[in-house]
Amino acid sequence: MITERTRSSDMEGKEEDVRVGANKFPERQPIGTSAQSDKDYKEPPPAPLFEPGELASWSFWRAGIAEFIATFLFLYITVLTVMGVKRSPNMCASVGIQGIAWAFGGMIFALVYCTAGISGKSPPTRSKTLRSNMFVITICVVLWPLSGGHINPAVTFGLFLARKLSLTRAVYYIVMQCLGAICGAGVVKGFQPKQYQALGGGANTVAPGYTKGSGLGAEIIGTFVLVYTVFSATDAKRNARDSHVPILAPLPIGFAVFLVHLATIPITGTGINPARSLGAAIIFNKDNAWDDHWVFWVGPFIGAALAALYHVIVIRAIPFKSRS
């Protein structure tokens, strides 16, 4: 009788394991948000459209300074890399397209890692073990949160549409990013003015053989990939639920930039960053740099908007969730 009861208990336990699945044992939880309930995460309220109190905070201003410096360094390194490739007699004598892609992706990884933070705001009130791994790791490295590490007006625009930051902060970030890009390209031209003008100054143009529509489509899709990766890699809910899995958000973001460059350099030289395109165009200041310039603003902003809508409505289904 005892043996039969033991077997019956074992069978019930196994059936319970099958029904509950990996959720019964926290250390065995599968990667992904579908394996968890909503009790471990509370959706934060959307950022206000206008937040006048930000203007009186030093964290607001230093975040913009961090965006300026990061975009300045980004343009300096990447424009020099592009010029180095164009100066070479052939691709085999330089880093080639792959090297340019690595320069852009690597700089995004490094700069996002160094400047990403909490934008001067306190994280959502929940257990420390459930905080975003990206923010925890970055804070430990740079010792203090700076900005969101956007380095791209399209990223800022997408996060604004998702109500992750206020309009005040979004406009301030975009202005500082554009100024940083102009200064970064300006320093490159100051070092070697003749070569800068002769080699195109890293300005984005739609390549011969492609229509403006093709260039616009490439920019939309490329920016969608980037901004969608940003949303996924920095999703606080995902990181809260998968807190036992180490994740370093700048790595997938930088890798996404690398892959997009490999695909779209032959078409548009890869913009996906209006500040980068604007800085190079202003300093180069030739007609061909301005003829297609609208493509590198309209495309990234459409791509960012689509990525924001996809993340908020489809992935997170935030509009369909009941708020307490």
N, C-alpha and C positions, 0 to 999 in steps of 0.2 A: 504493500500500500504506500509506504514511504517512497519507494522507488517510482511508482506511478505518479505520485504528487510532484516529486522532483522533476520528472520528465515533463509533466504538464506545466509546471512553473517555468522550466527552461523554454518550452515552446512558446508560452505566452510572452516571455521576455524577448525571444527572437522576433515574434510578430510585432511587439512594441518597437523594437529596434528598426524593423523594416518600415513601420508606419511613421515613426518620428524621423527616421533617417539620421543623417549626420548632425542634425540640430541637437540631438540628445547629448552630444559630447562636444563642448565648445572648441576643444583643440582639434577636432576633426571636421570642423565646418568647411564646406566647399567654398572655393573662391566665387564671389559674385553676390549680388544683392538679393537674388530671388530666394536664397536659402534662409533669410532672416525675417523676423517680424519687424514691425514699425516701432516697437516699444523702446528700442535702443537709440532712436534718433528723433528729434523734434525739429520740424522744418523751421528755420529762422525766418523772421519777418522780412519782407522785401525792403531794400534800401529806399529811403525817401527820395523823391525827385529832387528836392532842394534841401540842403542841410546847412544853413548859414553858420551854425556853430563850428563847422569844420574850419572855416577861415581863421578862427582864433586859435587853432591848434597847431603847434609846431610839427606834429606828426604828419599833418596834411601837407605842409610845405616841404618837408624833407622827403616825403614820398615822391613829389614832383621832381625834386633835385635828383633823386635816385633814378627816376625814369630818364631824365636828361643825360646823366652820365652814362647810363647803360646804352642808350641809343647812340650817343656819341661814339662810344667804343665799338659798338656794333658796326656802324658805318665805316669807321676808320679801318678796321681789320678786313671787312668784306670787300670794300671798294679797292683796297690795295691788292687783295687776292685776285679780283676780277681783272685788274689792270696787268697783274703779273702774267696771267694766262694769255691775255691779248697781245702782250709784248713778245711772247715766245713765237718762234717760227712755225711750230706745230704743237699739237696737243701732247705729243709724247715727250716734248722738251719741258713740259710744265706739269702742274698738278692736274690740269684738264678740268672737265666738267665735274668729275667726281670730287676733285679738290675744292672747287668752288662750293659744291653742295655741302661738303664736310665743314668748310669754313663758316657757312651760314648756320648750319645745324649745330656745330660745336660752340659757336659764339652764343647762340640762343640758350643752349644747355648751361654754359658757364654763367651767363649774365642772369638768367632766370634763377639759377641756384643761388647767386650772390645777392639778388635784390628782392626776391619774393618774400612776402611776409604777410602781415595781417592788415596792412594799409592803415595802421594807426588805430585799429579797433580791437576790442577784446574778442576772443573767440567765443563761440556759443557755449553756454554754461552746461557742461556735461562732464563726465568722468575724464580725467586726463588721459587714461588709456584709450579713450575713444576719439581723441582729437586727430585732426588731419595729420597724417604722417609727414606730408610735405612741409607743413608749417612747423612741426616739431623739429624735424631734421634741420631745416633752414635756420630756425632761431638758434639752435645749438651752435651752428657754424658761424653765423654772422653776429650772434649775440644780441641782436635787437632787430625787430621787424622794420622793414623800410617801406617798400611799396608792393604792389601785387606782382611786380616783375613782368609787366605787360610788354613793354618795348615795341608796341605795335598798336596804332590807332584802331585797327580792325578788331584786335583782341579786346581792347577797352570798350569799343562799341558793342561787341557781342555780350560782354559781361554787363554793360549798362542795360541792354535790352532784357537781360535775364534778371534785372533788378539786384545785381550783386554790388553795385556802387551807385552813388548819387550822380545826377547830371553835373553838379558842380565839380566833383572829382573827375568825372569822365572828360569834361572839357579841359580842365587843368592838365590832366595827363597827356591828352592829345597835343596840346600846345607845347608842352615840354618835350614830348617825343619828337615833334617836328623841328623844334629849335636844336635839339641834340643832334638830329640827323644832318641838318644844315651845317652845323659846326664841325661834325665829324668829316663830312665830305670836303668842307673848306680847308681843314688842316691837311688833308691828303693833297689837295691842289696847291696849297702853300708850300709843301715840301718839293713837289715836282710839277710845276704849272704846265710846262710844255708837253710832258708825257700825259698828263691828265687830260688835256684837250685832245691830243692826238689819239688817245686810246678810248675815248668815249666817256670817261669819267664815271663808269659804272651806272650810267643812266639806263632806265628801262625803256625799251621800245618793242613794238610788235615786229617780229622778224619778217623779212621778205618772204613771200610765198604764203603767208598766213593773213587772214582777214582780221579786222578789228573785232568781229564777232567771235572768231576763234580765240583771240587773245582774251576777250572778256570772259568767255566760258572757262578758259584755263585758270584765270585768276579767281573766278567764283568757286570752282571745284577745289583748287589748291587752298584757298583760304578756309573753305568749309572743313577740309581735312585738318588744318591747323587748329582752328577754333574748337571744333568738335573734340580734338585731342586735349585741348586745354580744359574744357569742361569736364571731360571724363577723368583726367589725371588729377584734377583738383577738387573733385566732387567730395564734399565733406561727408555726405551720407555713405558713399561707397567706402571711403577710408575708415569711417567709424565702424562699419560692419566687417571690413577686412583688416582690422587694425593689427592682426597678428601677421599679416603679410607685408614685409618691407616694400615700400613703394617710394620712389624718388621722382616726383612729378616732372622736374626739368628734363629728365632723360627721355621719356616718350615724346615730350614736346619738341625737344631738339631733334630727335630722330624723325618726327613727322616733317619738320622743316627740311631736313636732309632729303627725304624721299620726294617731297613736292618739288624741290629744286632739280632733282634728277629728271623728273618728268616734264617740267615746264621751262627749263632754261632754253631749250631750242625754240620755244614759241615766243615767250615774252622776256626772257632773261630772269623770270620769276620775280614778281613784285611781292604779292600777298602781304605787303606792309606799306601802306600809303606814306608813312614818314620816310622810309628808306627811299622810295621812288621820288618823293618831293625834294629831299635833301640833295640827291644826286642831280636832279633836273635843274634846281636853282643854281647850283655851283657850276654845272656844265653849261647851262644856259644856251643851248642851240635849238633851232627850230624842230629838229627831229625828236628831241627829248620832250617837247611840248605837244607835238602833233597827236600822240596817243596817250597823253598823260591822264586823261579822264578815265581810261580803262583801269588804271592802277589805283583809282579811288572808288569808282563805282563797283568794280568786280569784287575787291576785298570786302566792301561794306555789305554787298548782297550776300556773299558767302558767309560772313560773320552772322548776319541776321538769320539766314537759313539754319546755321549750326545752333544758334541760340534757341530758335523755335523748336528744332528737332530735339534738343536736350530737354527743354522745359516741358514740352507738350507730349512727346512720344516716350522718351527715355524715363523722365521723372514723373510725367503726368500730373504736374503740380496744379494746373487749373481744375482738375477733376477730383482733387482730394478735398475732403471736408475739413474745414478749420475749426478747431475748438474755440 
